[in-house]
Amino acid sequence: MRRLTVYSREECPLCDELLEQLAPWAQLRGIPLDLIDVDSDPTLTRRYGLKVPLVDFGGETVCFGHLDIDALERLCRPGSAQV
């Protein structure tokens, strides 16, 4: 089963907003959701920098900055990679 991973940082209003929208969507579909603080690791900080929040689904970047539910829905359709 693929997982959703959100790369974020503390005290980030965009991150909080995205998580508020994404968590119910993921829970409804039974998709595990992991939260990673990019400031917890210098490599992550360099890699993601200002591109937070960033949503990764099974190793594929879906969106950053704002949630793109349409992109997530497309990835969950039959014929796309298995969820």
Contact map, one row per residue, 1 for C-alpha under 8 A:
11100000000000000000000000000010000000000000000000000000000000000000000000000000011
11110000000000000000000000000011000000000000000000000000110000000000000000000000011
11111000000000000000000000000011110000000000000000000000110000000000000000000000001
01111100000000000000000001000011110000000000000000000011110000000000000000000000000
00111110000000000000000000000000111100000000000000000011100000000000000000000000000
00011111000000000000000000000000111100000000000000001111000000000000000000000000000
00001111100000000000000000000000001111000000000100011111000000000000000000000000000
00000111110100100000000000000000001111000000000000011100000000000000000000000000000
00000011111100100000000000000000000111100000000000011000000000000000000000000000000
00000001111100000000000000000000000010000000000000000000000000000000000000000000000
00000000111110000000000000000000000000000000000000000000000000000000000000000000000
00000001111111110000000000000000000000000000000000000000000000000000000000000000000
00000000001111111000000000000000000000000000000000000000000000000000000000000000000
00000000000111111100000000000000000000000000000000011000000000001100000000000000000
00000001100111111110000000000000000000000000000000011000000000001000000000000000000
00000000000111111111000000000000000000000000000000000000000000000000000000000000000
00000000000011111111100000000000000000000000000000000000000000000000000000000000000
00000000000001111111110000000000000000000000000000001000000000000110000000000000000
00000000000000111111111000000000000000000000000000000000000000000000000000000000000
00000000000000011111111100000000000000000000000000000000000000000000000000000000000
00000000000000001111111110000000000000000000000000000000000000000010000000000000000
00000000000000000111111111000000000000000000000000000000000000000010000000000000000
00000000000000000011111111100000100000000000000000000000000000000000000000000000000
00000000000000000001111111110000000000000000000000000000000000000000000000000000000
00000000000000000000111111111000000000000000000000000000000000000000000000000000000
00010000000000000000011111111111100000000000000000000000000000000000000000000000000
00000000000000000000001111111111000000000000000000000000000000000000000000000000000
00000000000000000000000111111110000000000000000000000000000000000000000000000000000
00000000000000000000000011111110000000000000000000000000000000000000000000000000000
00000000000000000000000001111111000000000000000000000000000000000000000000000000000
11110000000000000000000001111111100000000000000000000000000000000000000000000000001
01110000000000000000000001100111110000000000000000000000000000000000000000000000000
00111100000000000000001001000011111000000000000000000000000000000000000000000000000
00111100000000000000000000000001111100000000000000000000000000000000000000000000000
00001111000000000000000000000000111110000000000000000000000000000000000000000000000
00001111100000000000000000000000011111000000000000000000000000000000000000000000000
00000011110000000000000000000000001111111000000000000000000000000000000000000000000
00000011100000000000000000000000000111111101100110000000000000000000000000000000000
00000000100000000000000000000000000011111101100000000000000000000000000000000000000
00000000000000000000000000000000000011111101100000000000000000000000000000000000000
00000000000000000000000000000000000011111111100000000000000000000000000000000000000
00000000000000000000000000000000000001111111110000000000000000000000000000000000000
00000000000000000000000000000000000000001111111000000000000000000000000000000000000
00000000000000000000000000000000000001111111111110000000000000000000000000000000000
00000000000000000000000000000000000001111111111110000000000000000000000000000000000
00000000000000000000000000000000000000000111111110000000000000000000000000000000000
00000000000000000000000000000000000000000011111110000000000000000000000000000000000
00000010000000000000000000000000000001000001111111110100000000000000000000000000000
00000000000000000000000000000000000001000001111111110000000000000000000000000000000
00000000000000000000000000000000000000000000000111110000000000000000000000000000000
00000000000000000000000000000000000000000000000111111100000000011000000000000000000
00000011100001100000000000000000000000000000000111111100000000011000000000000000000
00000111100001100100000000000000000000000000000000111110000000011100000000000000000
00000111000000000000000000000000000000000000000100111111000011111000000000000000000
00011110000000000000000000000000000000000000000000001111100011110010000000000000000
00011110000000000000000000000000000000000000000000000111111111100000000000000000000
01111000000000000000000000000000000000000000000000000011111111000000000000000000000
01110000000000000000000000000000000000000000000000000001111100000000000000000000000
00000000000000000000000000000000000000000000000000000001111110000000000000000000000
00000000000000000000000000000000000000000000000000000001111111000000000000000000000
00000000000000000000000000000000000000000000000000000111101111100000000000000000000
00000000000000000000000000000000000000000000000000000111100111110001001100000000000
00000000000000000000000000000000000000000000000000000111000011111111001000000000000
00000000000000000000000000000000000000000000000000111110000001111110000000000000000
00000000000001100000000000000000000000000000000000111100000000111110000000000000000
00000000000001000100000000000000000000000000000000001000000000111111000000000000000
00000000000000000100110000000000000000000000000000000010000000111111100000000000000
00000000000000000000000000000000000000000000000000000000000001100111111100000000000
00000000000000000000000000000000000000000000000000000000000000000011111110000000000
00000000000000000000000000000000000000000000000000000000000000000001111111000000000
00000000000000000000000000000000000000000000000000000000000001100001111111100000000
00000000000000000000000000000000000000000000000000000000000001000001111111110000000
00000000000000000000000000000000000000000000000000000000000000000000111111111000000
00000000000000000000000000000000000000000000000000000000000000000000011111111001000
00000000000000000000000000000000000000000000000000000000000000000000001111111001100
00000000000000000000000000000000000000000000000000000000000000000000000111111101111
00000000000000000000000000000000000000000000000000000000000000000000000011111111000
00000000000000000000000000000000000000000000000000000000000000000000000000011111110
00000000000000000000000000000000000000000000000000000000000000000000000000001111110
00000000000000000000000000000000000000000000000000000000000000000000000001111111110
00000000000000000000000000000000000000000000000000000000000000000000000000110111111
11000000000000000000000000000000000000000000000000000000000000000000000000010111111
11100000000000000000000000000010000000000000000000000000000000000000000000010000111
